Amino acid sequence: QVQLVESGGGLVQPGGSLRLSCAASGFTFSRYAMAWYRRAPGKERELVAQINTGDGSRTYADSVKGRFTISRDDAKNTVYLQMNGLKPEDTAVYYCGAPNIGFRRYWGQGTQVTVSS
């Protein structure tokens, strides 16, 4: 029932920008924290950013702090990840996530981000 659909990935040069979007359905979006995760080649899945409900507080992995911004539009059931100053090490499959809905964690199918010259 929970569905998360990412879009916006692609190929970008170092220093470039991308904006990822995640369309959510199957739950009351505004009541839950949302997050972005990524899995780089040969590495574990990593939490890169999270945005809470209410005050909309945000947390970021140290590796992306100052470069990435997570935001949400509850009227559109959508969460975004603005990525600036991209580096080759940001290359990964990026997943939209809902960390805790009914004691479960959900991910979408992912969208590929490749940062390369």
Summary of the structure (lengths in Angstrom):
residues: 117
radius of gyration: 13.4
end to end distance: 39.6
largest distance: 42.6
contacts: 346
relative contact order: 0.32
helix: 8%
strand: 53%
